[in-house]
Amino acid sequence: MTTAESGGPRVAVVGVGHFGRHHARVLSTLPGVRLETVVDIDLARAQATAAEVGTAFAGDASSLDGRVDAVTVAVPTDVHHAVALPLLERGISVLVEKPIARTVAEADELIAAAAANGAVLAVGHTERYNPAVAAALPLVRSPRFIEVHRIGAFAGRSLDIDVVFDLMIHDLDIILTAVGGDVVSVEAVGVPVLTDRADIANVRLRFESGCIVNLTASRISREQIRKLRFFQKDAYISVDCAEQKVEGWRLARGSGSVPAIEGGKLDVPRGEPLVRELTDFVAAVAGGPAPTVDGVAGRRALALAERVAESMGTT
């Protein structure tokens, strides 16, 4: 049965912990989507989530054969590949939470399986769907310096990976999209504070264009900051991801001797990034354009995160 014949894509969520529960919530309300079931090895958790969103539940993703067109995978990173690969090999489209996998080699296998079986592969870099980021990226042209701070409190989850793969990878994805070209050097330091993995990290990237990027990510701070600042010739763009606000300023050179500074806050329509992300994925499954963050983009961010981890000495 095609998605059109079924009245829209039939979707399941595998893994209904913190992130997966939100996937189920959103998918249960998207028009034209049928949330068929939620899956979790913790059956009590699966049953509770199913009751919240009004769908069926199961304890094993193998039960999805013939029942769904697409799956979102929100299990721990260590098993992204193990869960997503069999689905893709059976032609089931997959959106896998970031990072796409543990290693670039695993990411390559997922990308190849999707291509070989006509399945859509998307990666949950949700921050790329933040309305503020979406509004700012078209304004970024040949940046020379970028400063990024992603700082949050200790949440006690995603502890199977360090802060680079947990939080900073969002910004690595955004920076790679904004700057383009290759990263020619990486300097990084990470410190394990509350766990045995790096909980805070600072990174300096140099792109082949000469652009320098400083990134700081922390999951052990008292304050919450999610900001990017882009500096380019005659212009400055500030993005507050948490508040979904953008400011843009530029130097207007007229005929007079003193140039004027123009700009201010941009009009950014607020919206939930996860809703935008899942809408984008479902549209791709239904035959629309490829997802904004596909498997190749997810692999690219993971590859850079691996270079950062190597520079920190944590690989």
C-alpha positions as CSV (number, residue, x, y, z in Angstrom):
1,M,0.0,0.0,0.0
2,T,1.4,3.4,-0.9
3,T,1.3,6.4,1.3
4,A,-1.3,8.0,-1.0
5,E,-3.5,4.9,-0.9
6,S,-3.3,4.8,2.9
7,G,-4.3,8.4,3.3
8,G,-0.9,9.6,4.2
9,P,2.4,8.2,5.6
10,R,2.0,5.6,8.3
11,V,4.7,6.4,10.9
12,A,6.0,4.8,14.1
13,V,8.4,6.1,16.8
14,V,11.1,3.8,18.1
15,G,12.3,4.9,21.5
16,V,9.9,6.9,23.6
17,G,12.2,8.3,26.3
18,H,12.6,12.1,26.7
19,F,12.9,12.9,22.9
20,G,10.8,10.1,21.6
21,R,7.8,11.1,23.6
22,H,7.9,14.5,21.9
23,H,8.2,12.8,18.5
24,A,5.0,10.9,19.3
25,R,3.2,13.9,20.6
26,V,4.0,15.9,17.4
27,L,3.3,13.1,15.0
28,S,0.0,12.3,16.6
29,T,-1.2,15.8,15.7
30,L,0.3,16.4,12.2
31,P,-2.3,16.5,9.5
32,G,-2.1,13.7,6.9
33,V,0.0,11.5,9.2
34,R,-1.1,8.2,10.8
35,L,0.9,7.4,14.0
36,E,0.5,3.6,13.9
37,T,2.5,2.7,17.0
38,V,5.2,3.6,19.5
39,V,8.0,1.1,20.3
40,D,10.2,0.8,23.3
41,I,12.0,-2.1,25.0
42,D,10.5,-0.7,28.2
43,L,6.9,-1.9,27.6
44,A,5.5,0.1,30.5
45,R,6.9,3.3,29.0
46,A,5.7,2.4,25.5
47,Q,2.2,1.7,26.9
48,A,2.1,5.0,28.8
49,T,3.2,7.0,25.8
50,A,0.7,5.1,23.5
51,A,-2.1,6.0,25.9
52,E,-1.1,9.7,25.9
53,V,-1.3,9.9,22.1
54,G,-3.9,7.4,21.3
55,T,-2.0,4.7,19.4
56,A,-0.7,1.1,19.7
57,F,2.5,0.1,21.4
58,A,5.1,-2.6,20.9
59,G,8.4,-3.7,22.4
60,D,10.3,-4.6,19.2
61,A,10.9,-2.7,16.0
62,S,10.7,-5.9,13.9
63,S,6.9,-5.8,14.5
64,L,6.7,-2.8,12.2
65,D,7.1,-4.8,8.9
66,G,4.3,-4.0,6.5
67,R,2.7,-1.6,8.9
68,V,4.6,1.6,8.4
69,D,6.2,3.8,5.7
70,A,8.5,5.7,8.1
71,V,10.0,5.6,11.5
72,T,11.6,8.2,13.8
73,V,14.4,6.7,15.9
74,A,15.0,8.3,19.3
75,V,17.0,5.5,21.0
76,P,20.5,6.1,22.6
77,T,23.3,6.9,20.1
78,D,25.0,3.6,20.7
79,V,22.2,1.7,19.0
80,H,21.2,4.2,16.3
81,H,22.9,2.1,13.6
82,A,21.5,-1.2,15.0
83,V,17.9,0.0,15.0
84,A,17.9,2.2,11.8
85,L,19.8,-0.1,9.4
86,P,17.4,-3.0,9.3
87,L,14.5,-0.6,8.8
88,L,16.2,1.2,5.9
89,E,17.1,-2.2,4.3
90,R,13.4,-3.0,4.3
91,G,12.7,0.2,2.5
92,I,11.3,2.0,5.5
93,S,12.2,5.7,5.7
94,V,14.0,6.8,8.8
95,L,14.6,10.0,10.7
96,V,17.3,9.3,13.3
97,E,18.1,11.6,16.1
98,K,21.5,13.3,16.1
99,P,24.2,12.3,15.9
100,I,23.4,10.0,13.0
101,A,25.5,7.2,14.4
102,R,28.5,6.4,16.6
103,T,31.0,6.6,13.7
104,V,31.3,7.9,10.2
105,A,31.5,4.2,9.0
106,E,28.1,3.5,10.5
107,A,26.7,6.7,9.0
108,D,28.0,5.6,5.6
109,E,26.2,2.2,5.9
110,L,22.9,4.0,6.7
111,I,23.3,6.4,3.8
112,A,24.0,3.5,1.4
113,A,21.1,1.4,2.7
114,A,18.7,4.3,2.2
115,A,19.9,4.9,-1.3
116,A,19.8,1.2,-2.3
117,N,16.3,0.7,-1.0
118,G,14.6,3.9,-2.0
119,A,14.1,5.1,1.6
120,V,14.4,8.6,2.9
121,L,17.1,9.2,5.6
122,A,16.9,12.3,7.7
123,V,18.8,13.3,10.8
124,G,17.3,15.1,13.8
125,H,19.4,18.3,13.9
126,T,16.4,20.1,15.2
127,E,18.2,23.4,15.7
128,R,18.4,23.8,11.9
129,Y,14.6,24.0,11.9
130,N,14.6,26.7,14.6
131,P,12.8,29.7,13.0
132,A,15.6,32.1,14.1
133,V,18.3,29.9,12.4
134,A,16.2,29.6,9.3
135,A,15.8,33.4,9.1
136,A,19.4,34.1,9.8
137,L,21.2,31.7,7.4
138,P,20.2,33.5,4.2
139,L,21.9,36.7,5.6
140,V,25.2,34.9,6.2
141,R,27.6,35.6,3.3
142,S,31.3,34.9,3.5
143,P,31.6,35.3,7.3
144,R,35.0,36.0,8.7
145,F,34.4,35.2,12.4
146,I,31.7,33.3,14.2
147,E,31.2,32.9,17.9
148,V,28.9,30.2,19.4
149,H,27.7,29.5,22.9
150,R,25.5,26.6,23.8
151,I,25.3,26.3,27.5
152,G,22.8,24.4,29.6
153,A,22.2,22.7,32.9
154,F,22.9,19.1,33.7
155,A,20.0,17.0,32.6
156,G,21.2,13.5,33.4
157,R,20.5,12.1,29.9
158,S,22.6,11.4,26.7
159,L,25.5,10.4,29.0
160,D,26.6,7.8,26.5
161,I,28.2,10.6,24.5
162,D,30.2,13.7,25.4
163,V,29.0,17.3,25.1
164,V,30.4,17.6,21.6
165,F,28.1,14.9,20.2
166,D,25.3,15.8,22.6
167,L,25.1,19.6,22.2
168,M,27.8,21.1,20.1
169,I,27.0,19.0,17.1
170,H,23.9,21.1,16.5
171,D,26.2,24.1,16.0
172,L,28.7,22.2,13.9
173,D,25.9,21.4,11.5
174,I,24.7,25.0,11.4
175,I,28.3,26.3,10.9
176,L,29.1,23.9,8.1
177,T,25.9,25.0,6.4
178,A,26.6,28.7,6.8
179,V,30.3,28.7,5.9
180,G,30.8,26.0,3.3
181,G,34.1,24.6,2.3
182,D,36.5,22.5,4.3
183,V,37.8,22.9,7.9
184,V,41.6,23.0,7.7
185,S,42.4,23.1,11.4
186,V,40.8,22.1,14.7
187,E,41.9,23.0,18.2
188,A,39.8,21.8,21.1
189,V,39.8,21.2,24.8
190,G,37.2,19.2,26.8
191,V,36.8,18.7,30.5
192,P,34.9,15.9,32.3
193,V,33.3,17.4,35.4
194,L,30.2,15.5,36.4
195,T,30.6,12.5,34.2
196,D,33.5,10.4,32.8
197,R,33.1,12.2,29.4
198,A,33.7,15.8,28.5
199,D,30.9,17.9,29.9
200,I,32.3,21.3,28.7
201,A,34.3,21.9,25.6
202,N,35.8,24.8,23.7
203,V,36.7,24.5,20.0
204,R,38.4,26.8,17.5
205,L,37.9,25.9,13.8
206,R,39.6,27.4,10.8
207,F,38.0,27.1,7.4
208,E,39.8,27.1,4.1
209,S,38.1,30.5,3.4
210,G,40.0,31.9,6.4
211,C,36.8,32.1,8.6
212,I,37.5,31.4,12.3
213,V,34.8,29.9,14.5
214,N,34.9,29.7,18.3
215,L,32.4,27.3,19.9
216,T,31.7,26.7,23.6
217,A,29.3,24.0,24.7
218,S,28.5,23.0,28.3
219,R,25.9,20.7,29.9
220,I,26.8,21.6,33.5
221,S,26.1,25.3,33.8
222,R,23.5,27.2,35.8
223,E,22.5,29.5,33.0
224,Q,20.9,28.7,29.7
225,I,22.4,30.2,26.5
226,R,22.0,29.2,22.9
227,K,23.5,32.0,20.7
228,L,25.4,32.4,17.5
229,R,27.1,35.6,16.3
230,F,28.2,36.0,12.7
231,F,30.7,38.8,11.7
232,Q,31.2,39.5,8.0
233,K,32.3,42.5,6.0
234,D,30.1,45.4,6.8
235,A,27.6,43.3,8.7
236,Y,26.8,41.5,12.0
237,I,24.1,38.9,12.6
238,S,23.1,37.7,16.1
239,V,20.9,34.7,16.6
240,D,19.3,33.7,19.9
241,C,18.0,30.2,19.4
242,A,16.3,29.9,22.8
243,E,14.3,33.1,22.3
244,Q,14.0,32.7,18.5
245,K,15.2,36.2,17.9
246,V,17.6,37.6,15.2
247,E,19.2,40.9,14.9
248,G,21.0,42.1,11.8
249,W,23.1,45.2,11.4
250,R,25.0,46.4,8.4
251,L,27.1,49.4,7.3
252,A,25.3,51.5,4.7
253,R,27.9,53.4,2.6
254,G,26.3,56.4,0.9
255,S,27.7,59.4,-0.9
256,G,28.4,61.1,2.4
257,S,31.7,60.8,4.3
258,V,30.1,59.0,7.3
259,P,28.5,55.7,6.7
260,A,25.3,54.8,8.5
261,I,24.5,51.7,10.6
262,E,21.2,50.1,9.6
263,G,19.2,47.2,10.9
264,G,17.7,45.9,14.0
265,K,15.5,43.0,15.0
266,L,14.2,40.8,12.2
267,D,10.6,39.6,12.1
268,V,10.9,35.9,13.0
269,P,7.6,33.9,13.2
270,R,7.8,31.7,16.3
271,G,7.3,27.9,15.9
272,E,8.4,24.6,17.5
273,P,11.5,23.4,15.7
274,L,10.5,19.7,16.2
275,V,7.1,20.3,14.4
276,R,9.0,21.9,11.5
277,E,11.5,19.0,11.4
278,L,8.9,16.2,11.4
279,T,6.7,18.1,8.9
280,D,9.7,18.3,6.6
281,F,10.5,14.6,7.1
282,V,6.9,13.4,6.5
283,A,6.7,15.6,3.3
284,A,9.8,13.9,2.0
285,V,8.4,10.5,2.7
286,A,5.2,11.5,0.9
287,G,7.3,12.3,-2.3
288,G,8.2,15.9,-1.6
289,P,11.7,17.4,-1.7
290,A,14.5,15.8,0.2
291,P,14.7,16.6,3.9
292,T,16.6,19.7,4.9
293,V,19.0,17.7,7.0
294,D,19.6,14.5,5.2
295,G,22.0,11.6,5.9
296,V,24.8,13.3,4.1
297,A,24.4,16.5,6.2
298,G,24.3,14.3,9.4
299,R,27.4,12.5,8.4
300,R,29.2,15.8,7.7
301,A,28.4,17.1,11.2
302,L,29.4,13.7,12.7
303,A,32.8,13.7,10.9
304,L,33.6,17.2,12.2
305,A,32.5,16.2,15.7
306,E,34.9,13.2,15.4
307,R,37.7,15.6,14.5
308,V,36.9,17.7,17.5
309,A,36.9,14.7,19.8
310,E,40.2,13.6,18.4
311,S,41.7,17.0,19.0
312,M,40.4,16.8,22.6
313,G,42.0,13.4,23.0
314,T,38.7,11.7,23.8
315,T,38.7,9.2,20.9
